[in-house]
Amino acid sequence: MSFPYKHILVIGATAGIGRALASRFVQSEVKVTVVGRRKERLDEFVQEHGEDKANAVQFDISDLDKIPGFAAE
């Protein structure tokens, strides 16, 4: 899979399609920042792929009041 970006953000990456997509990007040599609610799953993803290829941010996107602050970081 060819992808023009070197670093992407995947929200909802702790399970299912989001995790699979993030893993696929890592395999395609794209650095990934994974975002999700479950810290232990985020940490597991980073350990699985390595800190040079993935990093994680815990955030619950359903907490609408905090989205502007998250986006500003």
HELIX and SHEET records of a PDB file:
HELIX    1   1 GLY A   16  GLN A   27  1                                  12    
HELIX    2   2 LYS A   39  HIS A   49  1                                  11    
HELIX    3   3 LEU A   64  LYS A   66  5                                   3    
HELIX    4   4 ILE A   67  ALA A   72  1                                   6    
SHEET    1   A 3 HIS A   7  ILE A  11  0                                        
SHEET    2   A 3 LYS A  31  GLY A  36  1                                        
SHEET    3   A 3 ALA A  54  GLN A  58  1                                        
END                                                                             
